[in-house]
């Protein structure tokens, strides 16, 4: 009986090796991105609360800003200035002297 | 056999599941989908801020203030809680004991309704909201809204108009600037749609749809707040001093047509307009017609000068006494007559017979055309919602007497804005301008400026100069000379018009006015002051003219104009 043993050529062996390496690499990448996505989603889901509180803070700051702006406008109104100046004893000039 | 029974049982079970699934997935799908969306989607509308209205220096005339709608949820409250909420809320919302009882009654009524949600009170300010929140009441809440805020309180009410609600309950501007520019001011509401988790917090990786709210545009006015304040103070004083029914004034820049100030009394508070009679809402300066009386004489005389039918020194040869015309007798206001007065004398002494003389020289066709060219009989196109223009009677219905009376301002109806604009054409070398209250409309990215617009040249510059000199002399030597500020050249004319009632003129009720401009050589402002039915004196020279000069004195200081005489 003759036993014939066939041997893979060197190039064929290298090709299979490379293919399995690629397969492993791609699998690792897929697993990595899948884990990363889960991690990001998880983290973002937690940020919802933070986002909500930031939005509320923005709203309350805008509200406060509007109230302060209105307060300034009231304090700077001519009605207010006139009554304040009158209470402090200021009066309109009775006569204006022009120097030429 | 057993196998068959088992198989039948399984098939029946499968059919039941299939039918149930069909029911949920097909028949009830829309309803369930909607319920799911409500549970995990949040829809929020974002209010657009109404645009601000600013004085020419950028200070605020009308802005917005956050306000809140207080609501109650009667279905989740017990009878005791309803009673307790009503008592506590009434204490916070009321200003006195009587009002407290009234409010409590209303609240008990609100809470007794068989509803999930009832509005309790609109326009609650931030401080009241804080006070209510401090009570930690069950079954009440707030919805954010916005109300108009006026730092100068009721100033410029007629100019502004007010913000009310239309028949759909939406905020809408009425009268004045709020009405005219409602489209620009109101903006466009936006919305947010996002997914939420079980705790109601947004899921950032979910669907997130936003439609940005577009805020309303801001209006920057030509109104100078100092001049506005000056005229308001003087009119308030004047209406009391002269016991008038109403008082009003407009200050206009003749070269541009810009309205620098506009005020009238009695007025109202735009923040609380419902507490005032509806008759107060209309701006009489643009909507109220009257017979201008002698102030109209300067316009007729300017037309006569422009037509070269008279000169300032032309003598009137029909002015020795009353003029009889078509069965009517035309007299001077004091029934005193001069021998051959010049046209300048006619204006200085406000001589009706001299005006008949000049009107006859012009003739009906030409005078009618001048009246139209000055802008009477058609709107001035001022940017205020309430403008109304009285019609001119058709030319073919005018008789000889109508031409004669029109020469001294009787039988012609005008509005104060038409009158001040026509006189401003004299101050502007004959050019009639379109009056503008708003200088610019701006949003976050752009600004649209409203440029001065010349409507037409009504008279030649030389005619404008001649009539100006006559008006200066009328101030220097006329009935109101005692009130004139010394050292300044002011051109003006008084007017005392009787009020037509049921086919005749009321002898005791007048409309007293003064229209003029200063400094006459290089006018910075044209102004009209009008009092309706003054009681201390019926004459314009003793009521409107002094107020005009008081305001002018303050304006000279404000504009830093030194006397030059």
Interface residues (C-beta under 8 A of the other chain):
Chain A: X41 X44 X45 X47 X48 X49 X51 X52 X63 X66 X67 X69 X70 X73 X74 X76 X77 X78 X79 X82 X92 X93 X96 X98 X100
Chain B: X59 X60 X63 X64 X65 X66 X126 X149 X151 X152 X153 X155 X196 X197 X199 X201 X202 X203 X204 X205 X225 X226 X229 X233 X554 X557 X562 X563
